[in-house]
Amino acid sequence: MTIKTLSPTDARAAIAAGARLVDIRDADEHARERIPGAMNLPLAKITELPSDERPVVFHCRSGMRTAANAPLLTSAAGKATAYLLEGGIDAWRKAGHAVAADRSQPLEIMRQVQITAGALVLVGAALSLFVDTSFVALSAFVGAGLMFAGVTGWCGMANLLRVMPWNRREAA
């Protein structure tokens, strides 16, 4: 069975008619920006979705995660009709619908990893050009770590960033 997508306007009408809105993004993403009234149930815990007969509208940031995991989401919805919010929260916002943003929350962990990895590679390259060529090892180490994370699904840098003081805050 193919899961149907709803435009932001149609999704809003479905929610007004009683459908549940479920945000499958991680808690740090949800804390920074969310659709008011959305239940946050990260993809890793989607099987914990409470059983209910009401339709379910799933969303992520851009719609790619929900589309890629459509069979899992359909299964998690059980007997309820499942829908995907076309374009995710980005499309919802562009359609002029309300979003709750808390910019005091830290950036999402994956964005922090991208910024940190990029900075380390850049610093390693600059130091190898201007100080000593052996600094290229820093860039190589970061590149190897990113490849390892991609292959195994375990990212040491993300785990390290999660325990940093700015990421220990509770979501509002």
Backbone hydrogen bonds, N-H to C=O, Kabsch-Sander energy under -0.5 kcal/mol:
donor,donor_aa,acceptor,acceptor_aa,energy
4,K,82,A,-0.7
6,L,84,L,-3.1
11,A,7,S,-3.1
12,R,8,P,-2.3
13,A,9,T,-1.8
14,A,10,D,-2.3
15,I,11,A,-2.6
16,A,12,R,-2.3
17,A,13,A,-1.4
18,G,15,I,-1.6
19,A,14,A,-2.7
20,R,55,P,-2.9
22,V,20,R,-0.5
22,V,57,V,-3.0
23,D,21,L,-0.5
23,D,39,M,-3.2
24,I,22,V,-0.6
24,I,59,H,-2.7
29,E,26,D,-0.6
30,H,26,D,-2.2
31,A,27,A,-2.4
32,R,28,D,-1.1
33,E,29,E,-1.9
34,R,100,A,-2.4
38,A,35,I,-2.4
39,M,21,L,-2.9
41,L,23,D,-2.6
41,L,39,M,-0.7
43,L,24,I,-2.1
45,K,42,P,-2.6
46,I,43,L,-1.4
48,E,45,K,-2.5
49,L,46,I,-1.6
56,V,81,T,-2.9
57,V,20,R,-3.5
58,F,56,V,-0.6
58,F,83,Y,-3.0
59,H,22,V,-2.5
67,A,63,G,-1.9
68,A,64,M,-2.5
69,N,65,R,-1.3
70,A,67,A,-1.1
73,L,69,N,-2.3
74,T,70,A,-2.7
75,S,71,P,-2.1
76,A,72,L,-2.4
77,A,73,L,-1.8
78,G,74,T,-0.6
78,G,75,S,-1.1
80,A,77,A,-1.8
83,Y,56,V,-2.6
84,L,4,K,-2.0
85,L,58,F,-2.7
86,E,6,L,-2.9
86,E,84,L,-0.8
88,G,85,L,-2.0
89,I,60,C,-2.5
90,D,61,R,-2.6
90,D,87,G,-0.5
91,A,87,G,-1.6
92,W,88,G,-2.0
93,R,89,I,-2.6
94,K,90,D,-2.2
95,A,91,A,-1.9
96,G,93,R,-1.8
97,H,92,W,-1.9
100,A,34,R,-3.6
101,A,99,V,-0.6
102,D,32,R,-2.8
105,Q,102,D,-1.9
112,Q,108,E,-2.2
113,V,109,I,-2.6
114,Q,110,M,-2.3
115,I,111,R,-2.5
116,T,112,Q,-2.7
117,A,113,V,-3.1
118,G,114,Q,-2.4
119,A,115,I,-2.4
120,L,116,T,-2.6
121,V,117,A,-2.4
122,L,118,G,-2.4
123,V,119,A,-2.8
124,G,120,L,-2.7
125,A,121,V,-2.5
126,A,122,L,-2.6
127,L,123,V,-3.0
128,S,124,G,-2.0
129,L,125,A,-1.6
130,F,126,A,-2.6
131,V,127,L,-2.6
132,D,127,L,-1.9
135,F,132,D,-1.8
136,V,133,T,-1.7
137,A,134,S,-1.7
138,L,135,F,-1.5
139,S,135,F,-0.8
140,A,136,V,-2.2
141,F,137,A,-2.7
142,V,138,L,-2.3
143,G,139,S,-2.5
144,A,140,A,-2.6
145,G,141,F,-2.2
146,L,142,V,-2.4
147,M,143,G,-2.2
148,F,144,A,-2.5
149,A,145,G,-2.4
150,G,146,L,-2.2
151,V,147,M,-2.3
152,T,148,F,-2.8
153,G,149,A,-2.3
155,C,153,G,-0.5
156,G,154,W,-0.6
159,N,155,C,-2.2
160,L,156,G,-2.3
161,L,157,M,-2.8
162,R,158,A,-2.1
163,V,159,N,-0.7
163,V,160,L,-0.8
164,M,161,L,-1.4
167,N,164,M,-1.8
168,R,165,P,-1.3
